Amino acid sequence: MDTKMDEAGLALARRLKLEREARGWSLAGLAERAGVSKAAISKIERGETSPTATVLVRLAGAFDLTLAGLFLRAEQGVGDRLVRADAQPLWRDPKTGYVRRQVFMRPEHPLEIAEIELPPRRRVTMPASSYAHIRQAVRVLSGRLLIVEGGQRHELGPGDCLGFGPPAATRFVNEGSKACTYLVVLART
C-alpha cells in the first residue's frame, strides 16, 4: 500500500537518506544490510511511499539505531527531560494502522518508552535484528495481545507484562474485535 508522506514522513525520509549517505553506503549497500529492496528504499527516500513499521525497524537496525532513535534524529530532537503529552510524536503504519506514540526517548538516556495501539485483527512482525543491543518489556494497557517470540506464544491481557528473551523474530497479534494498547519499555545495551 503506497501512501504519500506527511511532513513528519518527509523528515524521516530525509533522515534515512542522510544516515545512508553519512556512512558512504549506496542504496544497494543499505538494501543488503537491512534486507529491504533497493527500489523500496529509493521510493521511501524520495517521499513517494511511507514505510511500514517492519521496514523502518530493519532500516534503523542497519544503522545500529532503535526505531525511536531514528525518529528522534529525524525530528532533530534533543531537549528537556520532560515530554508533554502533546509533544509526543505519533507515527502510523500505513499497512496495518498501528499507531506508535513515542512517550519518551532522549539520546543521553538509556530508556525508551513507546505506547502502541494495534487495531483489531492486525499483526506486526519485527525481525530479530530489531532486538539487537536492547532489552525490552511489553505491558498491555487494554485489550488482548498475542506475542509470538521465536516459536513461543505469550497471551497477554490488561496489566500483564512480558520481558523479552534473546533476539528472535517476533509477531504482535491482536486477534480481538477491539484495539489493543500496550507500552513498550526498552533499554539500550
Phi, psi and chi 1 to 4 in degrees:
 res  aa     phi    psi   chi1   chi2   chi3   chi4
   1 MET       -  113.6  166.7 -168.4 -123.7      -
   2 ASP   -90.5  130.5  -76.9   -3.4      -      -
   3 THR  -134.0  129.5  -52.6      -      -      -
   4 LYS   -63.4  148.0  -75.0  -60.0 -104.0 -175.1
   5 MET   -89.5  148.8  -70.1 -167.6 -140.4      -
   6 ASP   -84.3 -174.4   59.3   10.8      -      -
   7 GLU   -61.1  -40.2 -167.3   53.7   42.2      -
   8 ALA   -64.0  -39.4      -      -      -      -
   9 GLY   -65.4  -39.0      -      -      -      -
  10 LEU   -67.1  -37.7  -68.9  171.9      -      -
  11 ALA   -63.3  -39.1      -      -      -      -
  12 LEU   -65.9  -42.4 -176.1   59.3      -      -
  13 ALA   -60.3  -44.5      -      -      -      -
  14 ARG   -62.1  -39.2  -72.0 -171.0  -66.3  -88.5
  15 ARG   -67.3  -40.5 -171.1   64.6 -157.1 -166.1
  16 LEU   -58.9  -45.4  -72.9  167.4      -      -
  17 LYS   -63.9  -42.6 -174.8  173.5 -176.9  179.2
  18 LEU   -62.0  -44.4 -179.9   67.1      -      -
  19 GLU   -60.8  -43.3  -67.9  -69.8  -23.7      -
  20 ARG   -64.8  -48.9  178.2  178.4   62.0   77.4
  21 GLU   -67.2  -35.1  -70.0  175.9  -16.0      -
  22 ALA   -63.0  -26.4      -      -      -      -
  23 ARG   -92.0   -4.3  -70.7  165.0  173.5   78.0
  24 GLY    72.8   24.4      -      -      -      -
  25 TRP   -91.1  142.6  -63.5   -9.3      -      -
  26 SER   -80.2  170.1   64.6      -      -      -
  27 LEU   -58.8  -41.6  -77.2  170.1      -      -
  28 ALA   -63.6  -38.4      -      -      -      -
  29 GLY   -64.4  -44.5      -      -      -      -
  30 LEU   -65.7  -41.3  175.9   56.0      -      -
  31 ALA   -57.6  -43.7      -      -      -      -
  32 GLU   -66.0  -43.4 -176.7  177.5  -31.3      -
  33 ARG   -67.4  -36.5  -73.9  172.1  175.3   87.5
  34 ALA   -92.8  -18.0      -      -      -      -
  35 GLY    71.0   32.9      -      -      -      -
  36 VAL  -124.5  141.2  175.0      -      -      -
  37 SER   -64.2  148.5   77.8      -      -      -
  38 LYS   -59.8  -40.6 -174.7  172.5  117.8  176.5
  39 ALA   -63.2  -40.8      -      -      -      -
  40 ALA   -64.8  -43.9      -      -      -      -
  41 ILE   -62.6  -42.7  -63.9  168.7      -      -
  42 SER   -60.1  -44.9  178.4      -      -      -
  43 LYS   -62.7  -41.0  -77.5 -179.8  150.6 -175.7
  44 ILE   -63.6  -49.1  -67.1  164.6      -      -
  45 GLU   -61.4  -30.9  -74.6 -174.4   -2.1      -
  46 ARG   -85.4   -2.7  -69.2 -168.8  -42.7  -97.4
  47 GLY    75.5   21.9      -      -      -      -
  48 GLU   -87.3  -20.0  -66.7  176.3    5.2      -
  49 THR  -148.1  152.6 -171.6      -      -      -
  50 SER   -98.7  128.4 -175.5      -      -      -
  51 PRO   -73.6  154.5   27.8  -33.0      -      -
  52 THR   -78.8  168.4   64.6      -      -      -
  53 ALA   -59.4  -42.0      -      -      -      -
  54 THR   -62.6  -43.7  -59.0      -      -      -
  55 VAL   -64.9  -43.3  167.6      -      -      -
  56 LEU   -62.1  -40.4  -85.6  179.1      -      -
  57 VAL   -63.7  -41.1  165.2      -      -      -
  58 ARG   -63.6  -43.4  -72.1  178.0 -176.7  -89.3
  59 LEU   -65.9  -45.4  -68.0  169.6      -      -
  60 ALA   -59.7  -43.5      -      -      -      -
  61 GLY   -61.2  -37.8      -      -      -      -
  62 ALA   -61.9  -32.0      -      -      -      -
  63 PHE   -87.9    4.0  -63.7  131.8      -      -
  64 ASP    60.8   40.6 -158.5   25.3      -      -
  65 LEU  -122.1  155.9  -63.5  169.3      -      -
  66 THR   -81.7  167.1   63.6      -      -      -
  67 LEU   -60.3  -43.0 -175.7   55.6      -      -
  68 ALA   -63.3  -38.5      -      -      -      -
  69 GLY   -63.1  -39.1      -      -      -      -
  70 LEU   -65.3  -44.8 -179.3   61.5      -      -
  71 PHE   -60.5  -43.6  -77.5  138.5      -      -
  72 LEU   -61.8  -44.1 -176.3   66.2      -      -
  73 ARG   -63.4  -37.6  -73.7  179.5  178.7 -152.3
  74 ALA   -64.0  -34.6      -      -      -      -
  75 GLU   -89.3   -3.3  -64.2  162.7    5.5      -
  76 GLN    55.4   34.9  -63.2  -63.7  -44.4      -
  77 GLY   -83.9  120.0      -      -      -      -
  78 VAL  -144.2  139.0 -179.5      -      -      -
  79 GLY   177.4 -150.3      -      -      -      -
  80 ASP   -62.1  151.6 -161.9   -3.3      -      -
  81 ARG   -73.4  -21.2  -66.6  172.4  -59.3  167.6
  82 LEU   -86.4  124.1  173.7   61.4      -      -
  83 VAL  -116.5  105.7 -175.4      -      -      -
  84 ARG   -67.7  149.3  -58.8  -80.3 -178.1 -158.5
  85 ALA   -53.9  -40.8      -      -      -      -
  86 ASP   -76.0   -6.1   61.9   -7.3      -      -
  87 ALA  -104.6    1.5      -      -      -      -
  88 GLN   -82.8  116.1  -63.2  168.9    1.8      -
  89 PRO   -65.0  142.5    5.7   -5.5      -      -
  90 LEU  -111.0  145.1  -67.7  174.7      -      -
  91 TRP  -139.6  136.5  178.1   78.7      -      -
  92 ARG  -115.3  128.2 -179.4  179.0  -56.6  -87.3
  93 ASP   -70.7  121.7 -177.0  -35.5      -      -
  94 PRO   -67.7  -21.6   24.3  -32.1      -      -
  95 LYS   -84.1  -43.4 -178.0  177.0  178.2 -178.3
  96 THR  -107.8  -17.7   63.1      -      -      -
  97 GLY    82.6    1.8      -      -      -      -
  98 TYR   -55.3  131.8  152.7  116.9      -      -
  99 VAL  -115.6  128.0  176.2      -      -      -
 100 ARG  -114.0  122.1  176.9 -172.4 -179.8   92.0
 101 ARG  -105.5  119.0  171.8 -177.1  -67.3  -84.4
 102 GLN   -82.4   95.3 -167.8   60.7   49.3      -
 103 VAL   -69.0  -45.6  176.4      -      -      -
 104 PHE  -151.6  133.2 -178.3   81.3      -      -
 105 MET  -166.7  124.8 -165.8  -67.1  176.9      -
 106 ARG  -137.5  141.0  -70.8  -72.1  169.0 -102.6
 107 PRO   -60.2  -31.5   -7.0   10.4      -      -
 108 GLU   -88.1   -2.3   73.5  -75.7   -2.4      -
 109 HIS  -113.1  134.0 -156.7  -72.6      -      -
 110 PRO   -76.9  -10.4   27.9  -34.0      -      -
 111 LEU  -100.8  147.6  -67.8  179.2      -      -
 112 GLU  -132.3  146.2  -63.6  176.8   18.9      -
 113 ILE  -132.3  130.0  -56.8  170.9      -      -
 114 ALA  -130.4  145.5      -      -      -      -
 115 GLU  -111.8  128.0 -177.8  178.3  -69.1      -
 116 ILE  -116.5  137.8  -49.0  -61.3      -      -
 117 GLU  -116.9  115.4 -177.8  177.4  -63.0      -
 118 LEU  -103.8  117.0 -174.2   58.4      -      -
 119 PRO   -61.7  163.3  -21.4   32.4      -      -
 120 PRO   -57.8  142.9  -14.9   22.7      -      -
 121 ARG    55.4   38.7  -63.0 -176.1 -131.0  -28.6
 122 ARG  -123.6  158.7  -62.4  -71.0 -177.1  178.9
 123 ARG  -143.1  150.0   69.4 -178.6   55.8 -141.1
 124 VAL  -132.2  130.5  175.4      -      -      -
 125 THR  -111.0  129.9  -58.7      -      -      -
 126 MET  -114.0  135.1  -61.1  -64.3 -176.7      -
 127 PRO   -72.7  158.5   27.1  -33.6      -      -
 128 ALA   -56.4  -33.4      -      -      -      -
 129 SER   -61.0  -23.6   61.8      -      -      -
 130 SER   -71.8  -11.4   63.4      -      -      -
 131 TYR  -106.7    5.3  -58.1  104.5      -      -
 132 ALA   -69.3  138.1      -      -      -      -
 133 HIS    68.1   17.8  -47.2  -65.1      -      -
 134 ILE  -138.2  160.4   65.1  168.3      -      -
 135 ARG  -121.4  138.9  -62.5  -66.0  -62.4  174.6
 136 GLN  -139.3  148.1  176.3  173.1  -59.5      -
 137 ALA  -135.4  148.8      -      -      -      -
 138 VAL  -122.8  133.7  168.6      -      -      -
 139 ARG  -125.3  123.6 -178.8  173.3 -167.7  -96.6
 140 VAL   -79.5  129.2  173.5      -      -      -
 141 LEU   -94.0  -41.3  -59.5  174.7      -      -
 142 SER  -152.8  153.2   65.7      -      -      -
 143 GLY    82.1 -165.7      -      -      -      -
 144 ARG  -127.0  145.7  -59.3 -157.5   60.4   76.3
 145 LEU  -136.2  129.7 -178.8   65.3      -      -
 146 LEU  -102.0  125.3  169.6   63.6      -      -
 147 ILE  -115.5  122.2  -62.3  176.1      -      -
 148 VAL  -109.9  104.4 -178.1      -      -      -
 149 GLU  -104.8  109.2 -178.2 -173.3   19.1      -
 150 GLY    64.6 -121.6      -      -      -      -
 151 GLY  -104.9    2.6      -      -      -      -
 152 GLN   -92.6  129.7 -169.3  170.2   11.2      -
 153 ARG   -95.5  136.0  -67.4  173.5   54.3   95.5
 154 HIS  -130.9  120.7  -52.6  -80.9      -      -
 155 GLU  -102.2  121.0  -65.1 -176.8   26.1      -
 156 LEU  -118.2  140.4  -74.0   76.3      -      -
 157 GLY  -117.2 -177.9      -      -      -      -
 158 PRO   -53.3  129.9  -26.6   35.9      -      -
 159 GLY    90.2  -18.6      -      -      -      -
 160 ASP   -71.3  147.7  -67.7  -15.4      -      -
 161 CYS  -135.6  135.9 -175.3      -      -      -
 162 LEU  -123.0  124.6  172.6   67.9      -      -
 163 GLY   -91.4  130.9      -      -      -      -
 164 PHE   -78.1  150.9  -78.5   45.9      -      -
 165 GLY   -90.6 -153.1      -      -      -      -
 166 PRO   -59.8  155.3  -18.3   27.9      -      -
 167 PRO   -52.0  129.8  -27.0   35.2      -      -
 168 ALA  -153.2  150.5      -      -      -      -
 169 ALA   -57.4  134.7      -      -      -      -
 170 THR  -133.9  133.9  -56.7      -      -      -
 171 ARG  -108.0  134.4  -81.0 -169.4  -34.5 -101.6
 172 PHE  -108.8  119.3  -64.2   81.7      -      -
 173 VAL  -127.6  130.0 -175.8      -      -      -
 174 ASN  -109.1  102.5  179.6   -5.0      -      -
 175 GLU   -86.7   -7.7  -63.6  174.2  -31.8      -
 176 GLY   -81.8 -178.1      -      -      -      -
 177 SER   -98.8    0.5   59.7      -      -      -
 178 LYS  -124.4  155.8  -64.2 -179.0 -179.8  175.3
 179 ALA   -61.5  150.4      -      -      -      -
 180 CYS  -113.8  130.1  174.5      -      -      -
 181 THR  -115.3  132.4  -55.8      -      -      -
 182 TYR  -145.5  155.3   56.9   94.9      -      -
 183 LEU   -99.5  140.0  -76.2  179.8      -      -
 184 VAL  -114.6  123.1  176.4      -      -      -
 185 VAL  -118.5  125.6  179.3      -      -      -
 186 LEU  -135.9  153.4   68.4   88.3      -      -
 187 ALA  -123.0  132.5      -      -      -      -
 188 ARG   -77.8  139.1  -67.2 -178.4  -67.1  -79.6
 189 THR  -106.3      -   56.9      -      -      -
